[in-house]
Amino acid sequence: MHHILLAEDDSVMREYLTRALERSGYAVTAVDRGTAALPLIETERFDLLLTDIVMPEMDGIELAQRAGDIAPEMRVMFITGFAAVTLKAGKTVPQAKVLSKPFHLRDLVMEVDRLFEMESVPHRN
């Protein structure tokens, strides 16, 4: 089972996303800010960091950069409602997927599923 670390400051959205991902078979650890996510990344193994970009204390981009230093094998997916921030995220963490709000939960689960399916496909040289 894949383990997802969700960093989302909006409590309703955090609960909504957690339930949808858990119903789809993922283990989810949810926190309300980037500064709460970092200690978990240092002590636990996560397959995916799913993070809002705009959060207090530490934004999702900085969180992803610091997480990449700690756990470079962890995948990153950003969620945001700000188009301009999407461009910054794509330039700063180019390997990350960016999902813009509003999105349907089905779309989120499909993107997460696709992300994990890619790792199970053998790479051709």
C-alpha positions in Angstrom: 0.0 0.0 0.0 1.3 3.4 -1.0 1.7 6.0 1.8 0.8 9.6 1.1 1.8 12.6 3.2 -0.9 15.3 2.7 0.0 18.9 3.6 -3.1 21.1 3.3 -3.9 24.1 5.6 -7.6 24.2 4.8 -9.2 21.7 7.2 -12.3 20.9 5.1 -10.1 20.3 2.0 -7.7 18.2 4.0 -10.4 16.0 5.4 -12.1 15.7 1.9 -8.8 14.7 0.2 -7.9 12.3 3.0 -11.2 10.4 2.8 -11.1 10.2 -1.0 -7.5 8.8 -1.1 -8.2 6.3 1.8 -11.3 5.1 0.0 -9.1 4.5 -3.0 -6.8 2.3 -1.0 -4.0 4.7 0.0 -2.6 5.2 3.5 -2.7 8.9 4.3 -1.0 11.0 6.9 -2.5 14.5 6.9 -1.0 17.7 8.4 -2.1 21.3 8.4 1.2 23.0 7.3 4.6 22.3 5.8 6.5 22.8 9.1 4.5 19.9 10.5 5.3 17.7 7.5 9.1 18.0 7.7 9.6 16.0 10.9 7.4 13.2 9.5 9.5 13.0 6.3 12.6 12.7 8.5 11.2 9.8 10.5 8.8 7.9 8.2 8.8 6.7 4.6 6.2 8.2 2.2 5.7 7.4 -1.5 4.1 10.8 -2.3 4.0 14.3 -0.9 0.7 15.8 -1.9 0.9 19.5 -0.9 -1.0 22.7 -1.2 1.4 25.4 -2.5 0.0 28.4 -0.6 0.2 27.7 3.2 1.3 29.7 6.2 4.8 29.3 7.8 6.3 27.3 4.9 4.8 27.1 1.4 4.5 23.8 -0.5 7.3 24.7 -2.9 9.8 25.1 -0.1 8.4 22.0 1.6 9.0 20.0 -1.6 12.5 21.3 -2.0 13.4 20.4 1.6 11.7 17.1 1.3 13.7 16.3 -1.8 16.9 16.7 0.2 15.6 14.4 2.9 13.8 11.8 0.8 14.8 12.2 -2.9 12.9 9.1 -4.0 9.5 10.5 -2.8 7.3 11.8 -5.5 5.7 15.3 -5.3 2.3 16.5 -6.4 1.2 20.1 -5.8 -2.4 21.3 -5.5 -3.2 25.0 -5.9 -5.9 27.4 -6.7 -3.5 30.1 -8.0 -2.5 30.0 -11.6 0.6 32.1 -11.2 1.9 29.9 -8.4 1.5 26.9 -10.7 4.1 28.4 -13.1 6.5 28.9 -10.2 6.1 25.4 -9.0 6.7 23.9 -12.4 10.0 25.8 -12.7 11.2 25.2 -9.2 10.3 21.5 -8.9 10.0 20.4 -12.6 9.4 16.7 -11.9 6.4 17.4 -9.8 2.8 17.1 -11.0 0.6 20.2 -10.4 -3.2 19.9 -10.1 -5.2 23.1 -10.1 -8.2 23.8 -8.0 -11.0 23.3 -8.4 -10.7 19.7 -9.3 -13.0 16.7 -8.9 -11.8 14.0 -6.5 -12.0 11.5 -9.3 -9.3 13.6 -11.1 -7.1 13.7 -8.1 -7.3 9.9 -7.5 -6.8 9.3 -11.2 -3.6 11.4 -11.2 -2.3 9.7 -8.1 -3.1 6.3 -9.5 -1.3 7.2 -12.8 1.7 8.4 -10.8 2.1 5.1 -9.1 1.3 3.1 -12.3 4.3 4.8 -13.9 6.7 3.4 -11.4 5.5 -0.2 -11.9 6.0 0.0 -15.7 9.5 -1.3 -16.7 11.6 1.4 -18.3 12.9 0.6 -21.8 16.4 1.6 -22.7 
